[in-house]
Amino acid sequence: MRIIIGLGNPTEKYQATRHNIGWDAITRISDDYKIPLNQRKHKALCGNGYIEGEKVILAQPLTYMNLSGESVRELVDFYKVDTEDIIIIYDDVSLDVGQLRIRKKGSAGGHNGIKSIISHLGTDEFPRIKVGVGEKPKDWDLADYVLSRFKNDEEVAIREALKDVSDACRIIITDGMDVAMNQYNKKKIKNEQTEDKIRRRSKKESMDAKDSDAPTSLFSKIFRKKETREDI
């Protein structure tokens, strides 16, 4: 069994902010593997299902970021898993927007959610996927920046990152951490041909969504416009 946990803050106020990319990744995985997030327990919104035959628990902690460890501790204790069997997904301001960094262990690096998890688990040895949200602009406060929403020109990179996170979790489950690290722990080389291909695909998905009677898609929710930026 694996427990995949995406960090973020609850309530619509924080939806689609940089700090909530972990939550958004869980929503993407839920969509990809048809695992409904329909249970509130262990201080989290959870879903049970399977990825490539392996039982998984998806979780979005409802404790607010700084107390994420409370939920993670409850999940680990209830399901009696080792810390190596959890995967924590969270934002990283030291990585370019959309870049992934997969690690088997490591310090909190200033991230309060990870700091809380390390405190409650008593170890920093647990798998994690860091998702780049871009470096803070010089004239911004860090809290304001991570609670801001992605710019329109960052949408393509974030769409690809969420798809990559979902795939990275699959690879970790089927082939192990080393294979996933080898595949995704490299900075993506930007080139016009690749970006143009992604844009065309994104445009087609957007047009298909408009023609469909299906509920609002994950990405339209993530990138819906707000009149003002809300923060703490």
N, C-alpha and C positions, 0 to 999 in steps of 0.2 A: 504493500500500500504506500502511496505517496500523498502528501498534503502540499498543495500548491497555494501559497498565500500572497496576495497582492496588497501592498500597503497603500493607505490613503486616509482621507477623512470622510465621515458620513455626511449626509444631507446635500441637497441640491446646491447649496452655497459653494461647495468645493468641487462639484462635478466638472470634469474635463480640465482641471488645473494641472500644471506640471507635476505638482506633488502627488497627484492622484493617478499617475500613469500606471502604477501597480494595480489599482482597482480596475482601470480600463483594460489591462492585459487579462485579468481574470474574466472580464466580460467577453473578451475576444475568444478565450479558450472555451468558455461556456458555449458560445455560439458555434465554434468549430466542431466540438465534440458532443453537441446536443445534451449538455449537462445543465439542467435548470438550477438557478440559484434561488431556491424556494424554502430554505430552512433558516431560522434564526436561532442559533445556539452557539455556545462557547464564545459569546461576545462577538459574534461574526455572522455575516450572511453567507450561508454555505450551500453547497450542492454536491451530490454523490454521483459518480459515474465511472466510466472506463476510458482509458486512452491506450490503444493498442493492446487490449486485454488486461491491462493493469488497473486495479481499482484505485481511484483517486478521489480525494476530497478537495474541492475548490473553496477558498475562503476569502472574504473581504472583511477584515476586522472593523467593528463598529465602535471601537474604543477611542477614536481620534488617534492621530499618528503617534504622539508622544507616549501613549500607553499601549502600543501594539503588542508588547511582550505579554500582557495579561491574556490576550486572546490566544496567542501562539502557545503559551504555556498550557492553557486549558486543552487546546487541540492535541498537543503532543501527549499529555497525560491521559486523555480520554481514549485516544486511539492506540496508545502504547507503542509509538513508533520511535525510532532513534532519530537524533537530530540530522543525521545524514539522509534521512528519508523525507525531509521537507525541502521545499524550494521557495525562497522568499524573492519577490519581485518588487523593485522599488526604483525611485528616480535618483539620478546622479547628475549634479551640476558641473562636474569635472569632465563629462563626456559630451561630444557634439550631439546635437539633436538627432535622435534615432539610432545612435551607436549603442551596441550591446557590449557588456563585459560580464562574463560568467566566471564565478569564483567558487571554490570549495569551502573557503573560510576567509576570515579577514576582520579587521577592526570596523568600528562604526563609521569612521571617516567623517565625523561631524553630523551624521544623519540620526536624528533623534528617534525615529522608529526602530532602526537597527540597534541603537544604543539600548533601548528598552528591551528588545528581544534578547540581546546578549546578557543583560542583567537578569532577566527572568529564567533563561535557560542555563545560565552559569557557564556558557561557552560561546566562542565565536566561530566554532567549527560546524557550520551548516551551509549547504549550497545556496547561492543567491544569483539572481540575474539583475544586473544594474542596467537601467535604460537611460541613455543620455537625454537630458532636457535642455542642454545648452548652458554656457557660462553666463553668470549674472553680469548684466551691464554695469559699468563702473559707477553710474549715478543711481543705482537701485539698491534698496535694502534687500538682503537675502530672503527674508520672510515674504516680503511683497513679491519678489520675483517668483519663488516657487509656488505661490498661490495665484499667480497670473495664468492666463490661458494662452495656448499656443497661437502664434500668428498664422495668418492664412498661408504664407509661403513656407511654413513648416509642416503643413498638413500631409504632404506626400511622404516626408521622412517618417512621421509618426505612424501613418497607416502601415508603412513597410515594417517599422519597428514592432508594432503589435502583432503583425503576422509572423515576424521572425521569433518573437518571444514564445508564441504558441508552438511553433515548430521546434524551438530549442527545448521546450519542456518535453515534447514527444521524444526527441533524440536522447535527452537525459534518461528518460524512462526505458527506452528500448536499447540504447547503445552505451549509455554511461556518460559521466561528466566530461571525461577527457575528449571524447568525440565531439560533444557539443562545444566545448571550449575551442577545439581546433577549428571548428567551422565558423564560429561567431566572434571569437576574440581577435578580430582584425578590423581595422578601420576600413570602412567601405570606400572604394575608389569612385569618386564622382566623375561622371562623364556625360556629355550631352545626350548620347544615344540611350544610355540607361535611364536617365531622368525623363527623357521624352517618352520612352516606353511606359514608365510608371504613370506619367501624367495621362497618357491616352487610356490606360486601363482604368485609372481613377475616374476619368471623365465618363467612360462607358458604364462603370458601376453606378455613378451618380444618376445617369440617364435611365438606367434600368430600374433604379430605386424609385424614380419619379413615375415610371410607367406601371409600377407594381402597386397592388392594393395591400401589400404587406405592411406591418408596423414600421415605424421609423427605425432606420438602421442604426447600428452602434455608432458609426462614424458621423452620421448627421447629428446624433446627440452630442458626441464629443466636440464637434466643431461648430455647433450652433452658435450664432452670434449673441452677445450680451451687450446691453447698452453701456454698462459700467463694469469695471473690474472690482470684484469684491475680495476682501481679505480679512484677516483677523483684526 
